[in-house]
Amino acid sequence: MLRWDLEPGTSYVSSTLPHPACNLSVEHSTGRVAARVDPVVVTGVPTRRFDVTLEGTGWVHGVKFRPGGLASLAAVNARTIRDKTVPAVDVLGVAAADELRRLRPALPDGECQDIVEGVLAGFGRTPDPDYRLVLDVVGLMLADRSLVRVSQVEKHFCLGRRTLQRLFERYVGVSPKWVLSRYRMHDVVTTLDAGYDGSLADLAARFGWFDQAHFAGEFTDLVGVPPSDYRAGVVILSP
């Protein structure tokens, strides 16, 4: 949950590195166009840096799903909402969206949480084996920092490339390669934030990029500035 109350004429840009997760949010603010139409929205996995401008007075109550969680819960293909923010009614249905519209800044935090948990529990779905497999794969990607190639993941789980690709497109909305490289890129950003002062070529190689130009290109596409500029403090990211 997030609240803000900024002085007139001031604003703040919140920049966040993308995670392989969908989000459900109830937004009472002027920040995002989609939320002005319907305050209850679902946001698919963003593939670039996620920027939101905060101004005036606002309030947001959000839910971040595990990778693949929304697709398993609501039987939606996560690929169809990648890089999109859509009305939650299109994903969760009319009854769920109507209940979530009850959330307001004036409601106690605990009551808001109870409403959201009640809506999600109402779906009553038992996670299917494919989703559990996706969670296991993502968990290994996070836990084992030595994994820098999708082929290593495929070998560990005895999965073919096309099978793994299909599972990730359906549940997560992006490819397993994208997820693995994003996690390693998060490690790169964390290392830079900690004051790393070595060569960027060595940093790239440590996390699986053996072509510095490729590394710099991916970093710039994701973060918005080259790694050298980021290290110099050109942009600040939220965790």
ABEGO torsion letter per residue (X at the ends): XBBBBBBBGBBBBBBBBBBBBBBBBBBBBAABAAAAABABBBBBBBABBBBBBBBEBBBBBBBBBBBGAAAAAAGBBAAAABGBBBBAAAAAEAAAAAAAAABBAABBAAAAAAAAAAAAAAAGBBBBAAAAAAAAAAAAAAABAABABAAAAAAAAGBBAAAAAAAAAAAAGBBAAAAAAAAAAAAAAAAAAAGBABBAAAAAAAAGBABAAAAAAAAAAAAGBBAAAAAAGABBBBX
